[in-house]
Amino acid sequence: MKDRVISAVTVMVSVTLCVILLSMVGVMCVGLFTPDVDNSEIFSLISPAFQTIVGGFIGLLAGMKFRESEDER
């Protein structure tokens, strides 16, 4: 039962990360090709958010794997 929960959470986190990253890349592409938007502003706004989201999800996945390896000992 515990393995199924860990697997389900890992899949949900991975899918959520993919959706967020794809939507952020889509917004960046639209902003880059819109002539009314200053491109330097897009990168200064999205870069910290992008790093925070990716870092948070990677930390969560790494923590789950670390916990799983501790339980096996």
CHARMM-style PDB file with segment names, atoms N, HN, CA, C and O in Angstrom:
ATOM      1  N   MET     1       0.819  -1.196   0.000  1.00  0.00      PROA
ATOM      2  CA  MET     1       0.000   0.000   0.000  1.00  0.00      PROA
ATOM      3  C   MET     1       0.867   1.265   0.000  1.00  0.00      PROA
ATOM      4  O   MET     1       0.574   2.232  -0.703  1.00  0.00      PROA
ATOM      5  N   LYS     2       1.934   1.238   0.799  1.00  0.00      PROA
ATOM      6  HN  LYS     2       2.172   0.452   1.370  1.00  0.00      PROA
ATOM      7  CA  LYS     2       2.806   2.396   0.894  1.00  0.00      PROA
ATOM      8  C   LYS     2       3.511   2.678  -0.433  1.00  0.00      PROA
ATOM      9  O   LYS     2       3.694   3.832  -0.819  1.00  0.00      PROA
ATOM     10  N   ASP     3       3.902   1.607  -1.123  1.00  0.00      PROA
ATOM     11  HN  ASP     3       3.753   0.669  -0.810  1.00  0.00      PROA
ATOM     12  CA  ASP     3       4.563   1.779  -2.421  1.00  0.00      PROA
ATOM     13  C   ASP     3       3.625   2.394  -3.450  1.00  0.00      PROA
ATOM     14  O   ASP     3       4.047   3.189  -4.290  1.00  0.00      PROA
ATOM     15  N   ARG     4       2.353   2.021  -3.380  1.00  0.00      PROA
ATOM     16  HN  ARG     4       2.011   1.374  -2.698  1.00  0.00      PROA
ATOM     17  CA  ARG     4       1.382   2.575  -4.328  1.00  0.00      PROA
ATOM     18  C   ARG     4       1.174   4.062  -4.084  1.00  0.00      PROA
ATOM     19  O   ARG     4       1.038   4.836  -5.032  1.00  0.00      PROA
ATOM     20  N   VAL     5       1.148   4.464  -2.814  1.00  0.00      PROA
ATOM     21  HN  VAL     5       1.257   3.835  -2.044  1.00  0.00      PROA
ATOM     22  CA  VAL     5       0.969   5.875  -2.492  1.00  0.00      PROA
ATOM     23  C   VAL     5       2.178   6.683  -2.962  1.00  0.00      PROA
ATOM     24  O   VAL     5       2.027   7.758  -3.543  1.00  0.00      PROA
ATOM     25  N   ILE     6       3.370   6.159  -2.708  1.00  0.00      PROA
ATOM     26  HN  ILE     6       3.492   5.286  -2.236  1.00  0.00      PROA
ATOM     27  CA  ILE     6       4.585   6.847  -3.145  1.00  0.00      PROA
ATOM     28  C   ILE     6       4.619   6.964  -4.665  1.00  0.00      PROA
ATOM     29  O   ILE     6       4.985   8.010  -5.202  1.00  0.00      PROA
ATOM     30  N   SER     7       4.243   5.907  -5.350  1.00  0.00      PROA
ATOM     31  HN  SER     7       3.946   5.057  -4.914  1.00  0.00      PROA
ATOM     32  CA  SER     7       4.214   5.943  -6.819  1.00  0.00      PROA
ATOM     33  C   SER     7       3.178   6.936  -7.329  1.00  0.00      PROA
ATOM     34  O   SER     7       3.438   7.674  -8.280  1.00  0.00      PROA
ATOM     35  N   ALA     8       2.014   6.956  -6.706  1.00  0.00      PROA
ATOM     36  HN  ALA     8       1.803   6.357  -5.934  1.00  0.00      PROA
ATOM     37  CA  ALA     8       0.953   7.871  -7.131  1.00  0.00      PROA
ATOM     38  C   ALA     8       1.378   9.325  -6.925  1.00  0.00      PROA
ATOM     39  O   ALA     8       1.145  10.167  -7.792  1.00  0.00      PROA
ATOM     40  N   VAL     9       1.996   9.623  -5.786  1.00  0.00      PROA
ATOM     41  HN  VAL     9       2.185   8.939  -5.081  1.00  0.00      PROA
ATOM     42  CA  VAL     9       2.442  10.984  -5.523  1.00  0.00      PROA
ATOM     43  C   VAL     9       3.552  11.380  -6.497  1.00  0.00      PROA
ATOM     44  O   VAL     9       3.572  12.509  -6.989  1.00  0.00      PROA
ATOM     45  N   THR    10       4.462  10.467  -6.774  1.00  0.00      PROA
ATOM     46  HN  THR    10       4.446   9.551  -6.375  1.00  0.00      PROA
ATOM     47  CA  THR    10       5.540  10.756  -7.718  1.00  0.00      PROA
ATOM     48  C   THR    10       4.986  11.059  -9.107  1.00  0.00      PROA
ATOM     49  O   THR    10       5.449  11.987  -9.769  1.00  0.00      PROA
ATOM     50  N   VAL    11       4.010  10.292  -9.547  1.00  0.00      PROA
ATOM     51  HN  VAL    11       3.633   9.538  -9.009  1.00  0.00      PROA
ATOM     52  CA  VAL    11       3.403  10.527 -10.859  1.00  0.00      PROA
ATOM     53  C   VAL    11       2.666  11.864 -10.875  1.00  0.00      PROA
ATOM     54  O   VAL    11       2.776  12.618 -11.842  1.00  0.00      PROA
ATOM     55  N   MET    12       1.915  12.165  -9.814  1.00  0.00      PROA
ATOM     56  HN  MET    12       1.826  11.552  -9.029  1.00  0.00      PROA
ATOM     57  CA  MET    12       1.189  13.435  -9.771  1.00  0.00      PROA
ATOM     58  C   MET    12       2.138  14.627  -9.778  1.00  0.00      PROA
ATOM     59  O   MET    12       1.886  15.615 -10.467  1.00  0.00      PROA
ATOM     60  N   VAL    13       3.218  14.544  -9.024  1.00  0.00      PROA
ATOM     61  HN  VAL    13       3.423  13.741  -8.464  1.00  0.00      PROA
ATOM     62  CA  VAL    13       4.190  15.632  -8.991  1.00  0.00      PROA
ATOM     63  C   VAL    13       4.855  15.794 -10.350  1.00  0.00      PROA
ATOM     64  O   VAL    13       5.053  16.915 -10.818  1.00  0.00      PROA
ATOM     65  N   SER    14       5.199  14.688 -10.979  1.00  0.00      PROA
ATOM     66  HN  SER    14       5.039  13.777 -10.599  1.00  0.00      PROA
ATOM     67  CA  SER    14       5.854  14.758 -12.289  1.00  0.00      PROA
ATOM     68  C   SER    14       4.929  15.347 -13.345  1.00  0.00      PROA
ATOM     69  O   SER    14       5.358  16.174 -14.149  1.00  0.00      PROA
ATOM     70  N   VAL    15       3.681  14.935 -13.352  1.00  0.00      PROA
ATOM     71  HN  VAL    15       3.332  14.263 -12.699  1.00  0.00      PROA
ATOM     72  CA  VAL    15       2.719  15.465 -14.329  1.00  0.00      PROA
ATOM     73  C   VAL    15       2.473  16.950 -14.075  1.00  0.00      PROA
ATOM     74  O   VAL    15       2.412  17.738 -15.018  1.00  0.00      PROA
ATOM     75  N   THR    16       2.333  17.334 -12.810  1.00  0.00      PROA
ATOM     76  HN  THR    16       2.382  16.694 -12.044  1.00  0.00      PROA
ATOM     77  CA  THR    16       2.129  18.744 -12.483  1.00  0.00      PROA
ATOM     78  C   THR    16       3.320  19.581 -12.915  1.00  0.00      PROA
ATOM     79  O   THR    16       3.151  20.669 -13.464  1.00  0.00      PROA
ATOM     80  N   LEU    17       4.526  19.080 -12.670  1.00  0.00      PROA
ATOM     81  HN  LEU    17       4.664  18.196 -12.224  1.00  0.00      PROA
ATOM     82  CA  LEU    17       5.731  19.796 -13.089  1.00  0.00      PROA
ATOM     83  C   LEU    17       5.759  19.964 -14.602  1.00  0.00      PROA
ATOM     84  O   LEU    17       6.101  21.037 -15.098  1.00  0.00      PROA
ATOM     85  N   CYS    18       5.410  18.935 -15.328  1.00  0.00      PROA
ATOM     86  HN  CYS    18       5.132  18.063 -14.925  1.00  0.00      PROA
ATOM     87  CA  CYS    18       5.395  19.018 -16.798  1.00  0.00      PROA
ATOM     88  C   CYS    18       4.387  20.043 -17.288  1.00  0.00      PROA
ATOM     89  O   CYS    18       4.688  20.822 -18.193  1.00  0.00      PROA
ATOM     90  N   VAL    19       3.192  20.053 -16.703  1.00  0.00      PROA
ATOM     91  HN  VAL    19       2.948  19.420 -15.969  1.00  0.00      PROA
ATOM     92  CA  VAL    19       2.158  20.999 -17.121  1.00  0.00      PROA
ATOM     93  C   VAL    19       2.600  22.431 -16.834  1.00  0.00      PROA
ATOM     94  O   VAL    19       2.439  23.317 -17.673  1.00  0.00      PROA
ATOM     95  N   ILE    20       3.157  22.649 -15.646  1.00  0.00      PROA
ATOM     96  HN  ILE    20       3.287  21.929 -14.965  1.00  0.00      PROA
ATOM     97  CA  ILE    20       3.604  24.002 -15.293  1.00  0.00      PROA
ATOM     98  C   ILE    20       4.725  24.464 -16.216  1.00  0.00      PROA
ATOM     99  O   ILE    20       4.704  25.596 -16.698  1.00  0.00      PROA
ATOM    100  N   LEU    21       5.694  23.601 -16.462  1.00  0.00      PROA
ATOM    101  HN  LEU    21       5.711  22.681 -16.071  1.00  0.00      PROA
ATOM    102  CA  LEU    21       6.808  23.991 -17.322  1.00  0.00      PROA
ATOM    103  C   LEU    21       6.359  24.257 -18.751  1.00  0.00      PROA
ATOM    104  O   LEU    21       6.815  25.213 -19.379  1.00  0.00      PROA
ATOM    105  N   LEU    22       5.470  23.419 -19.267  1.00  0.00      PROA
ATOM    106  HN  LEU    22       5.099  22.643 -18.757  1.00  0.00      PROA
ATOM    107  CA  LEU    22       4.969  23.643 -20.622  1.00  0.00      PROA
ATOM    108  C   LEU    22       4.182  24.944 -20.721  1.00  0.00      PROA
ATOM    109  O   LEU    22       4.303  25.668 -21.710  1.00  0.00      PROA
ATOM    110  N   SER    23       3.379  25.245 -19.709  1.00  0.00      PROA
ATOM    111  HN  SER    23       3.281  24.657 -18.907  1.00  0.00      PROA
ATOM    112  CA  SER    23       2.611  26.495 -19.750  1.00  0.00      PROA
ATOM    113  C   SER    23       3.533  27.703 -19.636  1.00  0.00      PROA
ATOM    114  O   SER    23       3.300  28.717 -20.293  1.00  0.00      PROA
ATOM    115  N   MET    24       4.580  27.611 -18.812  1.00  0.00      PROA
ATOM    116  HN  MET    24       4.769  26.786 -18.278  1.00  0.00      PROA
ATOM    117  CA  MET    24       5.514  28.727 -18.699  1.00  0.00      PROA
ATOM    118  C   MET    24       6.287  28.940 -19.999  1.00  0.00      PROA
ATOM    119  O   MET    24       6.517  30.080 -20.405  1.00  0.00      PROA
ATOM    120  N   VAL    25       6.685  27.861 -20.645  1.00  0.00      PROA
ATOM    121  HN  VAL    25       6.498  26.936 -20.315  1.00  0.00      PROA
ATOM    122  CA  VAL    25       7.389  27.980 -21.923  1.00  0.00      PROA
ATOM    123  C   VAL    25       6.457  28.564 -22.979  1.00  0.00      PROA
ATOM    124  O   VAL    25       6.883  29.377 -23.798  1.00  0.00      PROA
ATOM    125  N   GLY    26       5.195  28.158 -22.966  1.00  0.00      PROA
ATOM    126  HN  GLY    26       4.849  27.497 -22.300  1.00  0.00      PROA
ATOM    127  CA  GLY    26       4.224  28.716 -23.903  1.00  0.00      PROA
ATOM    128  C   GLY    26       4.020  30.207 -23.712  1.00  0.00      PROA
ATOM    129  O   GLY    26       3.969  30.966 -24.680  1.00  0.00      PROA
ATOM    130  N   VAL    27       3.905  30.618 -22.460  1.00  0.00      PROA
ATOM    131  HN  VAL    27       3.947  30.001 -21.674  1.00  0.00      PROA
ATOM    132  CA  VAL    27       3.739  32.048 -22.176  1.00  0.00      PROA
ATOM    133  C   VAL    27       4.981  32.823 -22.591  1.00  0.00      PROA
ATOM    134  O   VAL    27       4.877  33.924 -23.132  1.00  0.00      PROA
ATOM    135  N   MET    28       6.153  32.254 -22.342  1.00  0.00      PROA
ATOM    136  HN  MET    28       6.238  31.360 -21.904  1.00  0.00      PROA
ATOM    137  CA  MET    28       7.387  32.924 -22.739  1.00  0.00      PROA
ATOM    138  C   MET    28       7.465  33.069 -24.255  1.00  0.00      PROA
ATOM    139  O   MET    28       7.872  34.118 -24.754  1.00  0.00      PROA
ATOM    140  N   CYS    29       7.085  32.037 -24.989  1.00  0.00      PROA
ATOM    141  HN  CYS    29       6.754  31.184 -24.584  1.00  0.00      PROA
ATOM    142  CA  CYS    29       7.132  32.103 -26.452  1.00  0.00      PROA
ATOM    143  C   CYS    29       6.154  33.141 -26.990  1.00  0.00      PROA
ATOM    144  O   CYS    29       6.486  33.893 -27.907  1.00  0.00      PROA
ATOM    145  N   VAL    30       4.955  33.185 -26.426  1.00  0.00      PROA
ATOM    146  HN  VAL    30       4.685  32.574 -25.682  1.00  0.00      PROA
ATOM    147  CA  VAL    30       3.982  34.197 -26.866  1.00  0.00      PROA
ATOM    148  C   VAL    30       4.519  35.588 -26.565  1.00  0.00      PROA
ATOM    149  O   VAL    30       4.418  36.489 -27.397  1.00  0.00      PROA
ATOM    150  N   GLY    31       5.087  35.766 -25.379  1.00  0.00      PROA
ATOM    151  HN  GLY    31       5.169  35.034 -24.703  1.00  0.00      PROA
ATOM    152  CA  GLY    31       5.636  37.072 -25.015  1.00  0.00      PROA
ATOM    153  C   GLY    31       6.811  37.487 -25.873  1.00  0.00      PROA
ATOM    154  O   GLY    31       6.978  38.666 -26.185  1.00  0.00      PROA
ATOM    155  N   LEU    32       7.627  36.516 -26.254  1.00  0.00      PROA
ATOM    156  HN  LEU    32       7.491  35.558 -26.001  1.00  0.00      PROA
ATOM    157  CA  LEU    32       8.797  36.844 -27.068  1.00  0.00      PROA
ATOM    158  C   LEU    32       8.422  37.323 -28.468  1.00  0.00      PROA
ATOM    159  O   LEU    32       9.114  38.158 -29.051  1.00  0.00      PROA
ATOM    160  N   PHE    33       7.340  36.796 -28.996  1.00  0.00      PROA
ATOM    161  HN  PHE    33       6.778  36.118 -28.523  1.00  0.00      PROA
ATOM    162  CA  PHE    33       6.961  37.138 -30.360  1.00  0.00      PROA
ATOM    163  C   PHE    33       5.881  38.208 -30.444  1.00  0.00      PROA
ATOM    164  O   PHE    33       5.408  38.529 -31.535  1.00  0.00      PROA
ATOM    165  N   THR    34       5.488  38.762 -29.300  1.00  0.00      PROA
ATOM    166  HN  THR    34       5.873  38.501 -28.414  1.00  0.00      PROA
ATOM    167  CA  THR    34       4.546  39.872 -29.299  1.00  0.00      PROA
ATOM    168  C   THR    34       5.345  41.174 -29.317  1.00  0.00      PROA
ATOM    169  O   THR    34       6.159  41.405 -28.423  1.00  0.00      PROA
ATOM    170  N   PRO    35       5.127  42.021 -30.309  1.00  0.00      PROA
ATOM    171  CA  PRO    35       5.955  43.228 -30.434  1.00  0.00      PROA
ATOM    172  C   PRO    35       5.718  44.254 -29.321  1.00  0.00      PROA
ATOM    173  O   PRO    35       6.578  45.104 -29.093  1.00  0.00      PROA
ATOM    174  N   ASP    36       4.587  44.199 -28.629  1.00  0.00      PROA
ATOM    175  HN  ASP    36       3.889  43.508 -28.815  1.00  0.00      PROA
ATOM    176  CA  ASP    36       4.280  45.182 -27.585  1.00  0.00      PROA
ATOM    177  C   ASP    36       4.990  44.906 -26.268  1.00  0.00      PROA
ATOM    178  O   ASP    36       5.008  45.760 -25.382  1.00  0.00      PROA
ATOM    179  N   VAL    37       5.572  43.726 -26.132  1.00  0.00      PROA
ATOM    180  HN  VAL    37       5.558  43.032 -26.852  1.00  0.00      PROA
ATOM    181  CA  VAL    37       6.168  43.319 -24.865  1.00  0.00      PROA
ATOM    182  C   VAL    37       7.692  43.452 -24.938  1.00  0.00      PROA
ATOM    183  O   VAL    37       8.322  43.033 -25.909  1.00  0.00      PROA
ATOM    184  N   ASP    38       8.261  44.040 -23.895  1.00  0.00      PROA
ATOM    185  HN  ASP    38       7.749  44.380 -23.106  1.00  0.00      PROA
ATOM    186  CA  ASP    38       9.717  44.165 -23.802  1.00  0.00      PROA
ATOM    187  C   ASP    38      10.292  42.819 -23.358  1.00  0.00      PROA
ATOM    188  O   ASP    38       9.955  42.330 -22.279  1.00  0.00      PROA
ATOM    189  N   ASN    39      11.153  42.219 -24.177  1.00  0.00      PROA
ATOM    190  HN  ASN    39      11.426  42.617 -25.053  1.00  0.00      PROA
ATOM    191  CA  ASN    39      11.665  40.882 -23.898  1.00  0.00      PROA
ATOM    192  C   ASN    39      12.497  40.804 -22.627  1.00  0.00      PROA
ATOM    193  O   ASN    39      12.488  39.771 -21.958  1.00  0.00      PROA
ATOM    194  N   SER    40      13.204  41.849 -22.279  1.00  0.00      PROA
ATOM    195  HN  SER    40      13.211  42.689 -22.822  1.00  0.00      PROA
ATOM    196  CA  SER    40      14.010  41.814 -21.058  1.00  0.00      PROA
ATOM    197  C   SER    40      13.127  41.719 -19.818  1.00  0.00      PROA
ATOM    198  O   SER    40      13.540  41.139 -18.814  1.00  0.00      PROA
ATOM    199  N   GLU    41      11.941  42.271 -19.871  1.00  0.00      PROA
ATOM    200  HN  GLU    41      11.606  42.743 -20.687  1.00  0.00      PROA
ATOM    201  CA  GLU    41      11.017  42.195 -18.742  1.00  0.00      PROA
ATOM    202  C   GLU    41      10.465  40.783 -18.561  1.00  0.00      PROA
ATOM    203  O   GLU    41      10.229  40.352 -17.432  1.00  0.00      PROA
ATOM    204  N   ILE    42      10.260  40.069 -19.647  1.00  0.00      PROA
ATOM    205  HN  ILE    42      10.452  40.419 -20.564  1.00  0.00      PROA
ATOM    206  CA  ILE    42       9.742  38.700 -19.545  1.00  0.00      PROA
ATOM    207  C   ILE    42      10.712  37.827 -18.774  1.00  0.00      PROA
ATOM    208  O   ILE    42      10.311  37.108 -17.859  1.00  0.00      PROA
ATOM    209  N   PHE    43      11.971  37.885 -19.132  1.00  0.00      PROA
ATOM    210  HN  PHE    43      12.296  38.469 -19.875  1.00  0.00      PROA
ATOM    211  CA  PHE    43      12.956  37.024 -18.480  1.00  0.00      PROA
ATOM    212  C   PHE    43      13.177  37.419 -17.026  1.00  0.00      PROA
ATOM    213  O   PHE    43      13.393  36.552 -16.179  1.00  0.00      PROA
ATOM    214  N   SER    44      13.129  38.701 -16.727  1.00  0.00      PROA
ATOM    215  HN  SER    44      12.954  39.405 -17.415  1.00  0.00      PROA
ATOM    216  CA  SER    44      13.335  39.118 -15.342  1.00  0.00      PROA
ATOM    217  C   SER    44      12.166  38.720 -14.458  1.00  0.00      PROA
ATOM    218  O   SER    44      12.354  38.525 -13.258  1.00  0.00      PROA
ATOM    219  N   LEU    45      10.973  38.593 -15.005  1.00  0.00      PROA
ATOM    220  HN  LEU    45      10.820  38.752 -15.981  1.00  0.00      PROA
ATOM    221  CA  LEU    45       9.804  38.194 -14.217  1.00  0.00      PROA
ATOM    222  C   LEU    45       9.667  36.680 -14.099  1.00  0.00      PROA
ATOM    223  O   LEU    45       9.332  36.167 -13.032  1.00  0.00      PROA
ATOM    224  N   ILE    46       9.920  35.976 -15.176  1.00  0.00      PROA
ATOM    225  HN  ILE    46      10.191  36.393 -16.043  1.00  0.00      PROA
ATOM    226  CA  ILE    46       9.660  34.544 -15.192  1.00  0.00      PROA
ATOM    227  C   ILE    46      10.817  33.731 -14.624  1.00  0.00      PROA
ATOM    228  O   ILE    46      10.589  32.656 -14.069  1.00  0.00      PROA
ATOM    229  N   SER    47      12.021  34.199 -14.744  1.00  0.00      PROA
ATOM    230  HN  SER    47      12.207  35.072 -15.194  1.00  0.00      PROA
ATOM    231  CA  SER    47      13.184  33.426 -14.309  1.00  0.00      PROA
ATOM    232  C   SER    47      13.130  33.018 -12.831  1.00  0.00      PROA
ATOM    233  O   SER    47      13.352  31.843 -12.541  1.00  0.00      PROA
ATOM    234  N   PRO    48      12.851  33.914 -11.886  1.00  0.00      PROA
ATOM    235  CA  PRO    48      12.779  33.471 -10.487  1.00  0.00      PROA
ATOM    236  C   PRO    48      11.633  32.499 -10.222  1.00  0.00      PROA
ATOM    237  O   PRO    48      11.784  31.550  -9.453  1.00  0.00      PROA
ATOM    238  N   ALA    49      10.499  32.733 -10.854  1.00  0.00      PROA
ATOM    239  HN  ALA    49      10.376  33.504 -11.479  1.00  0.00      PROA
ATOM    240  CA  ALA    49       9.362  31.826 -10.662  1.00  0.00      PROA
ATOM    241  C   ALA    49       9.677  30.451 -11.226  1.00  0.00      PROA
ATOM    242  O   ALA    49       9.359  29.433 -10.612  1.00  0.00      PROA
ATOM    243  N   PHE    50      10.294  30.422 -12.377  1.00  0.00      PROA
ATOM    244  HN  PHE    50      10.553  31.249 -12.876  1.00  0.00      PROA
ATOM    245  CA  PHE    50      10.676  29.172 -13.024  1.00  0.00      PROA
ATOM    246  C   PHE    50      11.633  28.382 -12.136  1.00  0.00      PROA
ATOM    247  O   PHE    50      11.449  27.180 -11.940  1.00  0.00      PROA
ATOM    248  N   GLN    51      12.649  29.049 -11.599  1.00  0.00      PROA
ATOM    249  HN  GLN    51      12.798  30.025 -11.757  1.00  0.00      PROA
ATOM    250  CA  GLN    51      13.623  28.376 -10.741  1.00  0.00      PROA
ATOM    251  C   GLN    51      12.991  27.877  -9.443  1.00  0.00      PROA
ATOM    252  O   GLN    51      13.342  26.802  -8.957  1.00  0.00      PROA
ATOM    253  N   THR    52      12.073  28.643  -8.887  1.00  0.00      PROA
ATOM    254  HN  THR    52      11.788  29.516  -9.282  1.00  0.00      PROA
ATOM    255  CA  THR    52      11.417  28.237  -7.647  1.00  0.00      PROA
ATOM    256  C   THR    52      10.554  27.003  -7.850  1.00  0.00      PROA
ATOM    257  O   THR    52      10.587  26.077  -7.039  1.00  0.00      PROA
ATOM    258  N   ILE    53       9.789  26.988  -8.922  1.00  0.00      PROA
ATOM    259  HN  ILE    53       9.762  27.741  -9.580  1.00  0.00      PROA
ATOM    260  CA  ILE    53       8.905  25.850  -9.191  1.00  0.00      PROA
ATOM    261  C   ILE    53       9.721  24.594  -9.458  1.00  0.00      PROA
ATOM    262  O   ILE    53       9.445  23.539  -8.887  1.00  0.00      PROA
ATOM    263  N   VAL    54      10.711  24.701 -10.312  1.00  0.00      PROA
ATOM    264  HN  VAL    54      10.935  25.558 -10.776  1.00  0.00      PROA
ATOM    265  CA  VAL    54      11.541  23.532 -10.638  1.00  0.00      PROA
ATOM    266  C   VAL    54      12.285  23.040  -9.401  1.00  0.00      PROA
ATOM    267  O   VAL    54      12.326  21.837  -9.145  1.00  0.00      PROA
ATOM    268  N   GLY    55      12.870  23.949  -8.637  1.00  0.00      PROA
ATOM    269  HN  GLY    55      12.837  24.927  -8.845  1.00  0.00      PROA
ATOM    270  CA  GLY    55      13.599  23.562  -7.432  1.00  0.00      PROA
ATOM    271  C   GLY    55      12.712  22.905  -6.394  1.00  0.00      PROA
ATOM    272  O   GLY    55      13.115  21.936  -5.750  1.00  0.00      PROA
ATOM    273  N   GLY    56      11.513  23.425  -6.229  1.00  0.00      PROA
ATOM    274  HN  GLY    56      11.186  24.213  -6.751  1.00  0.00      PROA
ATOM    275  CA  GLY    56      10.576  22.843  -5.265  1.00  0.00      PROA
ATOM    276  C   GLY    56      10.172  21.429  -5.637  1.00  0.00      PROA
ATOM    277  O   GLY    56      10.163  20.539  -4.787  1.00  0.00      PROA
ATOM    278  N   PHE    57       9.844  21.220  -6.882  1.00  0.00      PROA
ATOM    279  HN  PHE    57       9.852  21.943  -7.572  1.00  0.00      PROA
ATOM    280  CA  PHE    57       9.432  19.887  -7.308  1.00  0.00      PROA
ATOM    281  C   PHE    57      10.593  18.903  -7.295  1.00  0.00      PROA
ATOM    282  O   PHE    57      10.407  17.745  -6.922  1.00  0.00      PROA
ATOM    283  N   ILE    58      11.753  19.325  -7.683  1.00  0.00      PROA
ATOM    284  HN  ILE    58      11.904  20.265  -7.986  1.00  0.00      PROA
ATOM    285  CA  ILE    58      12.913  18.430  -7.643  1.00  0.00      PROA
ATOM    286  C   ILE    58      13.247  18.075  -6.201  1.00  0.00      PROA
ATOM    287  O   ILE    58      13.587  16.929  -5.906  1.00  0.00      PROA
ATOM    288  N   GLY    59      13.153  19.046  -5.308  1.00  0.00      PROA
ATOM    289  HN  GLY    59      12.877  19.977  -5.548  1.00  0.00      PROA
ATOM    290  CA  GLY    59      13.371  18.770  -3.888  1.00  0.00      PROA
ATOM    291  C   GLY    59      12.363  17.790  -3.336  1.00  0.00      PROA
ATOM    292  O   GLY    59      12.716  16.912  -2.548  1.00  0.00      PROA
ATOM    293  N   LEU    60      11.110  17.927  -3.738  1.00  0.00      PROA
ATOM    294  HN  LEU    60      10.823  18.640  -4.378  1.00  0.00      PROA
ATOM    295  CA  LEU    60      10.077  16.999  -3.284  1.00  0.00      PROA
ATOM    296  C   LEU    60      10.341  15.586  -3.775  1.00  0.00      PROA
ATOM    297  O   LEU    60      10.253  14.630  -3.005  1.00  0.00      PROA
ATOM    298  N   LEU    61      10.663  15.454  -5.046  1.00  0.00      PROA
ATOM    299  HN  LEU    61      10.734  16.231  -5.671  1.00  0.00      PROA
ATOM    300  CA  LEU    61      10.953  14.124  -5.588  1.00  0.00      PROA
ATOM    301  C   LEU    61      12.200  13.515  -4.961  1.00  0.00      PROA
ATOM    302  O   LEU    61      12.225  12.321  -4.662  1.00  0.00      PROA
ATOM    303  N   ALA    62      13.233  14.329  -4.758  1.00  0.00      PROA
ATOM    304  HN  ALA    62      13.212  15.299  -5.000  1.00  0.00      PROA
ATOM    305  CA  ALA    62      14.455  13.821  -4.137  1.00  0.00      PROA
ATOM    306  C   ALA    62      14.191  13.409  -2.697  1.00  0.00      PROA
ATOM    307  O   ALA    62      14.714  12.394  -2.237  1.00  0.00      PROA
ATOM    308  N   GLY    63      13.392  14.178  -1.988  1.00  0.00      PROA
ATOM    309  HN  GLY    63      12.967  15.002  -2.362  1.00  0.00      PROA
ATOM    310  CA  GLY    63      13.049  13.828  -0.616  1.00  0.00      PROA
ATOM    311  C   GLY    63      12.278  12.526  -0.528  1.00  0.00      PROA
ATOM    312  O   GLY    63      12.494  11.730   0.385  1.00  0.00      PROA
ATOM    313  N   MET    64      11.382  12.309  -1.473  1.00  0.00      PROA
ATOM    314  HN  MET    64      11.206  12.956  -2.215  1.00  0.00      PROA
ATOM    315  CA  MET    64      10.616  11.060  -1.477  1.00  0.00      PROA
ATOM    316  C   MET    64      11.532   9.875  -1.759  1.00  0.00      PROA
ATOM    317  O   MET    64      11.398   8.828  -1.125  1.00  0.00      PROA
ATOM    318  N   LYS    65      12.455  10.024  -2.698  1.00  0.00      PROA
ATOM    319  HN  LYS    65      12.564  10.874  -3.213  1.00  0.00      PROA
ATOM    320  CA  LYS    65      13.390   8.942  -2.997  1.00  0.00      PROA
ATOM    321  C   LYS    65      14.333   8.683  -1.831  1.00  0.00      PROA
ATOM    322  O   LYS    65      14.663   7.532  -1.543  1.00  0.00      PROA
ATOM    323  N   PHE    66      14.771   9.750  -1.156  1.00  0.00      PROA
ATOM    324  HN  PHE    66      14.504  10.684  -1.390  1.00  0.00      PROA
ATOM    325  CA  PHE    66      15.649   9.604  -0.003  1.00  0.00      PROA
ATOM    326  C   PHE    66      14.924   8.870   1.117  1.00  0.00      PROA
ATOM    327  O   PHE    66      15.491   7.984   1.756  1.00  0.00      PROA
ATOM    328  N   ARG    67      13.684   9.238   1.350  1.00  0.00      PROA
ATOM    329  HN  ARG    67      13.224   9.958   0.831  1.00  0.00      PROA
ATOM    330  CA  ARG    67      12.870   8.583   2.394  1.00  0.00      PROA
ATOM    331  C   ARG    67      12.666   7.108   2.043  1.00  0.00      PROA
ATOM    332  O   ARG    67      12.712   6.246   2.920  1.00  0.00      PROA
ATOM    333  N   GLU    68      12.445   6.825   0.770  1.00  0.00      PROA
ATOM    334  HN  GLU    68      12.408   7.526   0.057  1.00  0.00      PROA
ATOM    335  CA  GLU    68      12.233   5.459   0.323  1.00  0.00      PROA
ATOM    336  C   GLU    68      13.501   4.623   0.553  1.00  0.00      PROA
ATOM    337  O   GLU    68      13.412   3.465   0.962  1.00  0.00      PROA
ATOM    338  N   SER    69      14.669   5.201   0.292  1.00  0.00      PROA
ATOM    339  HN  SER    69      14.741   6.141  -0.040  1.00  0.00      PROA
ATOM    340  CA  SER    69      15.915   4.462   0.482  1.00  0.00      PROA
ATOM    341  C   SER    69      16.203   4.252   1.980  1.00  0.00      PROA
ATOM    342  O   SER    69      16.821   3.252   2.346  1.00  0.00      PROA
ATOM    343  N   GLU    70      15.771   5.170   2.842  1.00  0.00      PROA
ATOM    344  HN  GLU    70      15.269   5.982   2.545  1.00  0.00      PROA
ATOM    345  CA  GLU    70      15.947   4.990   4.278  1.00  0.00      PROA
ATOM    346  C   GLU    70      15.048   3.880   4.805  1.00  0.00      PROA
ATOM    347  O   GLU    70      15.437   3.135   5.704  1.00  0.00      PROA
ATOM    348  N   ASP    71      13.847   3.769   4.246  1.00  0.00      PROA
ATOM    349  HN  ASP    71      13.531   4.374   3.515  1.00  0.00      PROA
ATOM    350  CA  ASP    71      12.912   2.738   4.707  1.00  0.00      PROA
ATOM    351  C   ASP    71      13.402   1.337   4.346  1.00  0.00      PROA
ATOM    352  O   ASP    71      13.055   0.369   5.023  1.00  0.00      PROA
ATOM    353  N   GLU    72      14.200   1.221   3.292  1.00  0.00      PROA
ATOM    354  HN  GLU    72      14.482   2.008   2.742  1.00  0.00      PROA
ATOM    355  CA  GLU    72      14.694  -0.085   2.867  1.00  0.00      PROA
ATOM    356  C   GLU    72      15.805  -0.600   3.782  1.00  0.00      PROA
ATOM    357  O   GLU    72      16.070  -1.802   3.799  1.00  0.00      PROA
ATOM    358  N   ARG    73      16.453   0.270   4.536  1.00  0.00      PROA
ATOM    359  HN  ARG    73      16.238   1.247   4.523  1.00  0.00      PROA
ATOM    360  CA  ARG    73      17.564  -0.131   5.410  1.00  0.00      PROA
ATOM    361  C   ARG    73      17.116  -0.860   6.607  1.00  0.00      PROA
ATOM    362  OT1 ARG    73      17.939  -1.258   7.431  1.00  0.00      PROA
TER     363      ARG     73
END
